[in-house]
């Protein structure tokens, strides 16, 4: 019934001392559902634009994918949650904005529905994370280069955080992820079975990588808003301003240091109460 709706993603977190327990602590269970969604959303965001990390902003196809996700029933034998990425008869739009039918017989990625491409990108990123974790554990050393070299293939800070769950736990746990491809697409017959198990020891590498992604990689951005606060030491040409703006849909005050020319522009913007645009 579920693969008749779309691709099915299963997540199973377990205690190594009691792998086949049919229960989980409540907080771990609710977080497991969120981790599954975060993995899928990372795949969707990577299809739209490959980046080192993502904020809460969403493009239209990504928002539509997020709202379409469904939750399936848990399964017997262990505590396994199921998420379903539906495949519908609607038209999908590729990167060149050309409408194409949802049902396709080919494995050519651009012809696949957006939801299938999102799941495939998630699987690509997870497979690479597993390989990197295995090599890191074997050598006993952490290297950031394998992570950063695979951004285009779906590896990023968000996926590392979803797999390791390091922001919410004091002790790492193993994680199993599997995917059943929906028969709604004939190309599913050619898709390999997916089952990826992340041992507890790999998680520390993903934690470090997610921190390095955010700390070491700068991304260009543009903010629009009004200059509200200006600060400059007496005799100094440069200064600091605070810009009232929107960041990912939320109102924020963003502080920034400006050189003399830009500070004068900000001062004029403040005096005349006109909109400012800042890129950096």
Secondary structure, DSSP 8 states (H G I E B T S, - for coil): --TTTEEEEEEEEEBTTBTT-S---HHHHHHHHHHHHHHHHHHHHHHH---S---S---HHHHHHHHH-EEEEEETTTTEEEEEEE--SS-EE-TT--EE-S--S---GGGS-HHHHHHHHHHHHHHHHHHHHHHHHHHT---SHHHHTTGGGT--HHHHHHHH-TTT-SS--EEEEEEE--TTSGGGGGS--EEEEE-GGGHHHHHHHHHHHHHH-----EEEEEEEEEE--TT-S-EEEEEEEEETTEEEEEEEEE-HHHHHHHHHHHHHT--EEEE-
